Every structure is written in structure tokens, then in C-alpha cells.
Amino acid sequence: MVVNNIFNEFKMNRKKIKKIIFIALIVLLIIIATIFILFFVSVKNKPPQTNIYFTLEPESWIKENTRTNTTDYYIDIKKATRDLAYYDGTKQELLYYGKRITFFSHGVYKGIPFQEAYVDPVFYNYSGLISTDEQRTLIRKYIKITNTNNMDPNDGVSNGFILAKIENMSIVFYIFVDEDWKNNLEFTNIVWGNDLQDTSSLNSKPFDFNSKKNGIYIDKVDYDIDWFKEHTNGGIVVGEIDFNTLSGQDKKGLNTTFIYIQ
């Protein structure tokens, strides 16, 4: 009898233990499910991660140059291209679908070619008579136009720059010119296409001076710009340029001013 009682009590305890374990498992599953649901909802409602340095607005790419004593600015290429482009003053290298595409910058001042800047030849009459530091100071008075990402809209020098970047998986071009450029040039057009020598294949529009920050104007070209894939004669030209000038029909074009990339 004693043995039977002990055995029956053991069976009852086993049932209680199983019941407790079962209830504990149910509670644990409920807790896990609750945690999973809360986590899923928080992830779903979490705002997308953004990088406050990289921005889409071209006005935010115009940065004040704090390294100089002047009130000039520069186009932050790293910020604009999400660090996908390299620029050395004469060319831009853009990483596009794993390949590096190179765009070379050029300029023409009143019919005379230049690279980064055009300097009045009068400067060279004095440069050989002064020190290097004095040359650096004096040359600022003789620079007429620049084709770099550095700009000062109040120094009398025409500053222009064409930037290539990727938007929506395609390459687009932003054009920046300063207040001096607008005042010094008679007019500003943007001409682009697959062959700059074939005017029938080109696009053209007047520069839009409505978008501006700190004396620097911004415009954009985002269509018919696949010339760099196959056509080596293609490019974008900005300045006192039109179809007649490019075709050579307008002889006044020999004295025009513009910048371009190819």
C-alpha cells in the first residue's frame, strides 16, 4: 500500500511538472513572439538612414574656403559625387559601374586656349623680376578666367566649372558660374552632344541664372549626354558659344570665351 501511494503521488507530481513546463513554454513563446513583433514594427517604422554630409541639393556643395583670407568658395566634389570622383584641376575621374570615366577640362579666353586659368601676358613682363611669393600675389591681378572648382564672385575674374556626377544610375552634369562670369561675358549658352563638329547632332540652351548661392549660379544638363560612351568628339561647352560659332560660320567666334569638357 505504501508503495502504491508513493507511486501514485509520483505520477501526480509528474503531471503537475509537465503542466508547469507546458505553461512555461507557452509563456516563453508569447514573450518571444511579442519581442519579434515589437522589433519588426520598430524596424519598419524606423526612418531610412541618411548621411548628413552627402546631399542632393547643389547649393549645399558650394562651400566657403576657410583656408584663405579671401571670401572665395569652392565646389565640394566629394560631397557632390558621394566620393565617387577625383579631380586634379585639369580632369575629372568618375567611378561609374566599376569603371573610371575621365573627363578633360579645357577653356578658351577670347579665342586663346587655356587649361586651369588664363593669365594676361602682361604678368610675365614682371614675373621674372620678383620673388615667388610676390608672383603669387601679383598674378591674381592678371587672371582673367578660371576653369576650376574654386570661385570668387567678387574679384572680377570669370569663374566657371562643369561637374560630372551620377544621379539615378546615369551621369549628369552640373554647371557653375559666378557673378563675374555673368557680368563679363556677353551671353552664356550650354551646347552639348555626340559630336561638337556636327551641329545637327547637338543640343543647346541658354544658361539658367535663376538658381544662385553666394554669387554662384547653377544649371544642369541631364539628357542626351551619353556621348562619352562611344563618341570621342562629344562634349559640353559653356559660354559665348552657339551652333554657328562651332561650325565656323561666325568669324566672331574666334574671339569668344567658353569652357568645355570632353
C-alpha positions, 0 to 999 in steps of 0.5 A: 500500500505504501508503495502504491501511494508513493507511486501514485503521488509520483505520477501526480507530481509528474503531471503537475511538472509537465503542466508547469513546463507546458505553461512555461513554454507557452509563456516563453513563446508569447514573450518571444513572439511579442519581442519579434513583433515589437522589433519588426514594427520598430524596424519598419517604422524606423526612418531610412538612414541618411548621411548628413554630409552627402546631399542632393541639393547643389547649393549645399556643395558650394562651400566657403574656403576657410583656408584663405583670407579671401571670401572665395568658395569652392565646389565640394566634389566629394560631397557632390559625387558621394566620393565617387570622383577625383579631380586634379584641376585639369580632369575629372575621374568618375567611378561609374559601374566599376569603371573610371570615366575621365573627363578633360577640362579645357577653356578658351579666353577670347579665342586663346586656349587655356587649361586651369586659368588664363593669365594676361601676358602682361604678368610675365613682363614682371614675373621674372623680376620678383620673388615667388611669393610676390608672383603669387600675389601679383598674378591674381591681378592678371587672371582673367578666367578660371576653369576650376572648382574654386570661385570668387564672385567678387574679384572680377575674374570669370569663374566657371566649372562643369561637374560630372556626377551620377544621379539615378544610375546615369551621369549628369552634369552640373554647371557653375558660374559666378557673378563675374562670369555673368557680368563679363561675358556677353551671353552664356549658352550650354551646347552639348552632344555626340559630336561638337563638329556636327551641329545637327547632332547637338543640343543647346540652351541658354544658361539658367541664372535663376538658381544662385548661392553666394554669387554662384549660379547653377544649371544642369544638363541631364539628357542626351549626354551619353556621348562619352560612351562611344563618341570621342568628339562629344562634349559640353561647352559653356559660354559665348558659344552657339551652333554657328560659332562651332561650325565656323560660320561666325568669324566672331567666334574666334574671339569668344570665351567658353569652357568645355569638357570632353 
